[in-house]
């Protein structure tokens, strides 16, 4: 799996630190969690999906969440 480059896809709503490291919040496409990528790349780091909130229409990604990354 390749991490989706967030700068090409959606805007970052917030950046903060938390339990699993650095976090970013992003808007959820069509408020549908099934459309969320499992990982995204932002500022040279891979962030794994940490959670989502359909009431607020956003998802959280964290650097400390383990994700599979395709290697050569």
VODRENVO-452678 format. One record per atom (N, C-alpha, C): residue number from 1; atom name; x, y, z. Coordinates in nm, 3 decimals. Layout:
VODRENVO-452678
+-----+----+---------+---------+---------+
|   k |  a |    east |   north |      up |
+-----+----+---------+---------+---------+
| NUM | CA |       X |       Y |       Z |
...
+-----+----+---------+---------+---------+
//
This chain:
VODRENVO-452678
+-----+----+---------+---------+---------+
|   k |  a |    east |   north |      up |
+-----+----+---------+---------+---------+
|   1 |  N |   0.085 |  -0.118 |   0.000 |
|   1 | CA |   0.000 |   0.000 |   0.000 |
|   1 |  C |   0.089 |   0.123 |   0.000 |
|   2 |  N |   0.057 |   0.219 |  -0.083 |
|   2 | CA |   0.127 |   0.347 |  -0.082 |
|   2 |  C |   0.045 |   0.446 |  -0.003 |
|   3 |  N |   0.113 |   0.527 |   0.076 |
|   3 | CA |   0.043 |   0.630 |   0.153 |
|   3 |  C |  -0.003 |   0.739 |   0.058 |
|   4 |  N |  -0.124 |   0.785 |   0.078 |
|   4 | CA |  -0.179 |   0.890 |  -0.007 |
|   4 |  C |  -0.120 |   1.023 |   0.037 |
|   5 |  N |  -0.071 |   1.101 |  -0.056 |
|   5 | CA |  -0.014 |   1.231 |  -0.023 |
|   5 |  C |  -0.128 |   1.328 |   0.005 |
|   6 |  N |  -0.136 |   1.372 |   0.128 |
|   6 | CA |  -0.249 |   1.455 |   0.168 |
|   6 |  C |  -0.250 |   1.591 |   0.098 |
|   7 |  N |  -0.135 |   1.643 |   0.062 |
|   7 | CA |  -0.130 |   1.772 |  -0.005 |
|   7 |  C |  -0.198 |   1.765 |  -0.141 |
|   8 |  N |  -0.207 |   1.646 |  -0.199 |
|   8 | CA |  -0.273 |   1.629 |  -0.328 |
|   8 |  C |  -0.421 |   1.600 |  -0.314 |
|   9 |  N |  -0.467 |   1.568 |  -0.192 |
|   9 | CA |  -0.603 |   1.519 |  -0.177 |
|   9 |  C |  -0.695 |   1.613 |  -0.098 |
|  10 |  N |  -0.658 |   1.650 |   0.022 |
|  10 | CA |  -0.746 |   1.725 |   0.110 |
|  10 |  C |  -0.666 |   1.818 |   0.200 |
|  11 |  N |  -0.735 |   1.907 |   0.265 |
|  11 | CA |  -0.667 |   2.001 |   0.354 |
|  11 |  C |  -0.659 |   1.947 |   0.497 |
|  12 |  N |  -0.562 |   1.998 |   0.571 |
|  12 | CA |  -0.544 |   1.961 |   0.711 |
|  12 |  C |  -0.622 |   2.061 |   0.796 |
|  13 |  N |  -0.709 |   2.010 |   0.884 |
|  13 | CA |  -0.790 |   2.096 |   0.969 |
|  13 |  C |  -0.717 |   2.135 |   1.097 |
|  14 |  N |  -0.634 |   2.043 |   1.150 |
|  14 | CA |  -0.563 |   2.069 |   1.275 |
|  14 |  C |  -0.442 |   1.979 |   1.284 |
|  15 |  N |  -0.340 |   2.025 |   1.356 |
|  15 | CA |  -0.221 |   1.946 |   1.388 |
|  15 |  C |  -0.201 |   1.954 |   1.539 |
|  16 |  N |  -0.174 |   1.838 |   1.603 |
|  16 | CA |  -0.155 |   1.839 |   1.748 |
|  16 |  C |  -0.082 |   1.712 |   1.791 |
|  17 |  N |  -0.040 |   1.707 |   1.915 |
|  17 | CA |   0.026 |   1.590 |   1.972 |
|  17 |  C |  -0.074 |   1.514 |   2.058 |
|  18 |  N |  -0.060 |   1.381 |   2.062 |
|  18 | CA |  -0.150 |   1.299 |   2.142 |
|  18 |  C |  -0.085 |   1.169 |   2.182 |
|  19 |  N |  -0.165 |   1.074 |   2.225 |
|  19 | CA |  -0.119 |   0.946 |   2.277 |
|  19 |  C |  -0.034 |   0.868 |   2.177 |
|  20 |  N |  -0.070 |   0.870 |   2.050 |
|  20 | CA |   0.001 |   0.795 |   1.947 |
|  20 |  C |   0.100 |   0.881 |   1.868 |
|  21 |  N |   0.143 |   0.994 |   1.921 |
|  21 | CA |   0.241 |   1.078 |   1.852 |
|  21 |  C |   0.179 |   1.204 |   1.795 |
|  22 |  N |   0.225 |   1.243 |   1.676 |
|  22 | CA |   0.172 |   1.361 |   1.609 |
|  22 |  C |   0.041 |   1.324 |   1.539 |
|  23 |  N |  -0.055 |   1.412 |   1.547 |
|  23 | CA |  -0.187 |   1.390 |   1.485 |
|  23 |  C |  -0.218 |   1.499 |   1.385 |
|  24 |  N |  -0.300 |   1.464 |   1.288 |
|  24 | CA |  -0.363 |   1.561 |   1.199 |
|  24 |  C |  -0.510 |   1.524 |   1.186 |
|  25 |  N |  -0.594 |   1.623 |   1.175 |
|  25 | CA |  -0.736 |   1.603 |   1.147 |
|  25 |  C |  -0.761 |   1.647 |   1.004 |
|  26 |  N |  -0.839 |   1.568 |   0.932 |
|  26 | CA |  -0.872 |   1.598 |   0.793 |
|  26 |  C |  -1.022 |   1.580 |   0.772 |
|  27 |  N |  -1.079 |   1.650 |   0.672 |
|  27 | CA |  -1.221 |   1.630 |   0.643 |
|  27 |  C |  -1.246 |   1.490 |   0.589 |
|  28 |  N |  -1.364 |   1.436 |   0.621 |
|  28 | CA |  -1.401 |   1.303 |   0.574 |
|  28 |  C |  -1.481 |   1.318 |   0.444 |
|  29 |  N |  -1.435 |   1.253 |   0.334 |
|  29 | CA |  -1.505 |   1.263 |   0.207 |
|  29 |  C |  -1.650 |   1.216 |   0.218 |
|  30 |  N |  -1.742 |   1.303 |   0.183 |
|  30 | CA |  -1.886 |   1.272 |   0.183 |
|  30 |  C |  -1.933 |   1.216 |   0.317 |
|  31 |  N |  -1.859 |   1.246 |   0.425 |
|  31 | CA |  -1.890 |   1.198 |   0.560 |
|  31 |  C |  -1.906 |   1.046 |   0.565 |
|  32 |  N |  -1.827 |   0.976 |   0.483 |
|  32 | CA |  -1.832 |   0.830 |   0.472 |
|  32 |  C |  -1.698 |   0.770 |   0.513 |
|  33 |  N |  -1.690 |   0.708 |   0.631 |
|  33 | CA |  -1.562 |   0.654 |   0.677 |
|  33 |  C |  -1.504 |   0.545 |   0.587 |
|  34 |  N |  -1.587 |   0.482 |   0.506 |
|  34 | CA |  -1.537 |   0.378 |   0.415 |
|  34 |  C |  -1.447 |   0.437 |   0.306 |
|  35 |  N |  -1.455 |   0.566 |   0.283 |
|  35 | CA |  -1.373 |   0.631 |   0.180 |
|  35 |  C |  -1.239 |   0.681 |   0.234 |
|  36 |  N |  -1.214 |   0.663 |   0.362 |
|  36 | CA |  -1.089 |   0.711 |   0.421 |
|  36 |  C |  -0.973 |   0.618 |   0.386 |
|  37 |  N |  -0.860 |   0.674 |   0.344 |
|  37 | CA |  -0.743 |   0.590 |   0.322 |
|  37 |  C |  -0.688 |   0.541 |   0.457 |
|  38 |  N |  -0.628 |   0.426 |   0.459 |
|  38 | CA |  -0.572 |   0.370 |   0.583 |
|  38 |  C |  -0.449 |   0.446 |   0.628 |
|  39 |  N |  -0.381 |   0.512 |   0.535 |
|  39 | CA |  -0.262 |   0.590 |   0.568 |
|  39 |  C |  -0.250 |   0.706 |   0.470 |
|  40 |  N |  -0.189 |   0.813 |   0.519 |
|  40 | CA |  -0.159 |   0.928 |   0.434 |
|  40 |  C |  -0.019 |   0.976 |   0.466 |
|  41 |  N |   0.041 |   1.046 |   0.372 |
|  41 | CA |   0.173 |   1.104 |   0.395 |
|  41 |  C |   0.157 |   1.254 |   0.404 |
|  42 |  N |   0.218 |   1.312 |   0.507 |
|  42 | CA |   0.209 |   1.455 |   0.529 |
|  42 |  C |   0.342 |   1.503 |   0.586 |
|  43 |  N |   0.402 |   1.600 |   0.520 |
|  43 | CA |   0.531 |   1.656 |   0.560 |
|  43 |  C |   0.637 |   1.547 |   0.580 |
|  44 |  N |   0.639 |   1.451 |   0.490 |
|  44 | CA |   0.742 |   1.347 |   0.492 |
|  44 |  C |   0.721 |   1.236 |   0.593 |
|  45 |  N |   0.610 |   1.236 |   0.665 |
|  45 | CA |   0.581 |   1.131 |   0.762 |
|  45 |  C |   0.454 |   1.057 |   0.721 |
|  46 |  N |   0.448 |   0.927 |   0.755 |
|  46 | CA |   0.329 |   0.848 |   0.728 |
|  46 |  C |   0.241 |   0.849 |   0.853 |
|  47 |  N |   0.116 |   0.882 |   0.833 |
|  47 | CA |   0.016 |   0.885 |   0.940 |
|  47 |  C |  -0.085 |   0.775 |   0.915 |
|  48 |  N |  -0.114 |   0.695 |   1.016 |
|  48 | CA |  -0.213 |   0.589 |   1.005 |
|  48 |  C |  -0.347 |   0.636 |   1.060 |
|  49 |  N |  -0.454 |   0.583 |   1.005 |
|  49 | CA |  -0.588 |   0.621 |   1.049 |
|  49 |  C |  -0.606 |   0.587 |   1.196 |
|  50 |  N |  -0.642 |   0.687 |   1.275 |
|  50 | CA |  -0.658 |   0.669 |   1.418 |
|  50 |  C |  -0.805 |   0.662 |   1.458 |
|  51 |  N |  -0.889 |   0.736 |   1.387 |
|  51 | CA |  -1.031 |   0.736 |   1.417 |
|  51 |  C |  -1.105 |   0.836 |   1.333 |
|  52 |  N |  -1.237 |   0.838 |   1.347 |
|  52 | CA |  -1.317 |   0.933 |   1.272 |
|  52 |  C |  -1.439 |   0.973 |   1.355 |
|  53 |  N |  -1.499 |   1.085 |   1.316 |
|  53 | CA |  -1.617 |   1.135 |   1.385 |
|  53 |  C |  -1.716 |   1.183 |   1.278 |
|  54 |  N |  -1.822 |   1.107 |   1.257 |
|  54 | CA |  -1.919 |   1.144 |   1.154 |
|  54 |  C |  -2.003 |   1.264 |   1.195 |
|  55 |  N |  -2.017 |   1.290 |   1.325 |
|  55 | CA |  -2.090 |   1.410 |   1.369 |
|  55 |  C |  -2.017 |   1.536 |   1.326 |
|  56 |  N |  -1.883 |   1.533 |   1.332 |
|  56 | CA |  -1.803 |   1.649 |   1.294 |
|  56 |  C |  -1.753 |   1.640 |   1.150 |
|  57 |  N |  -1.767 |   1.524 |   1.087 |
|  57 | CA |  -1.725 |   1.506 |   0.948 |
|  57 |  C |  -1.574 |   1.511 |   0.930 |
|  58 |  N |  -1.499 |   1.455 |   1.026 |
|  58 | CA |  -1.354 |   1.457 |   1.014 |
|  58 |  C |  -1.294 |   1.327 |   1.064 |
|  59 |  N |  -1.169 |   1.306 |   1.025 |
|  59 | CA |  -1.094 |   1.187 |   1.066 |
|  59 |  C |  -0.961 |   1.230 |   1.125 |
|  60 |  N |  -0.909 |   1.148 |   1.215 |
|  60 | CA |  -0.779 |   1.174 |   1.276 |
|  60 |  C |  -0.679 |   1.069 |   1.229 |
|  61 |  N |  -0.558 |   1.115 |   1.203 |
|  61 | CA |  -0.447 |   1.028 |   1.164 |
|  61 |  C |  -0.331 |   1.055 |   1.258 |
|  62 |  N |  -0.255 |   0.949 |   1.295 |
|  62 | CA |  -0.145 |   0.964 |   1.389 |
|  62 |  C |  -0.019 |   0.896 |   1.335 |
|  63 |  N |   0.096 |   0.953 |   1.370 |
|  63 | CA |   0.224 |   0.896 |   1.326 |
|  63 |  C |   0.254 |   0.764 |   1.396 |
|  64 |  N |   0.199 |   0.742 |   1.514 |
|  64 | CA |   0.228 |   0.622 |   1.591 |
|  64 |  C |   0.141 |   0.502 |   1.557 |
|  65 |  N |   0.043 |   0.518 |   1.468 |
|  65 | CA |  -0.042 |   0.406 |   1.429 |
|  65 |  C |   0.029 |   0.323 |   1.323 |
|  66 |  N |   0.041 |   0.194 |   1.345 |
|  66 | CA |   0.113 |   0.108 |   1.253 |
|  66 |  C |   0.033 |   0.087 |   1.125 |
|  67 |  N |   0.105 |   0.096 |   1.013 |
|  67 | CA |   0.044 |   0.072 |   0.882 |
|  67 |  C |   0.144 |  -0.009 |   0.799 |
|  68 |  N |   0.092 |  -0.084 |   0.705 |
|  68 | CA |   0.178 |  -0.157 |   0.614 |
|  68 |  C |   0.219 |  -0.064 |   0.500 |
|  69 |  N |   0.345 |  -0.064 |   0.469 |
|  69 | CA |   0.395 |   0.021 |   0.360 |
|  69 |  C |   0.469 |  -0.068 |   0.261 |
|  70 |  N |   0.435 |  -0.051 |   0.135 |
|  70 | CA |   0.496 |  -0.130 |   0.031 |
|  70 |  C |   0.643 |  -0.091 |   0.017 |
|  71 |  N |   0.731 |  -0.191 |   0.013 |
|  71 | CA |   0.872 |  -0.165 |  -0.009 |
|  71 |  C |   0.912 |  -0.218 |  -0.145 |
|  72 |  N |   1.027 |  -0.183 |  -0.188 |
|  72 | CA |   1.072 |  -0.223 |  -0.322 |
|  72 |  C |   1.105 |  -0.368 |  -0.331 |
+-----+----+---------+---------+---------+
//
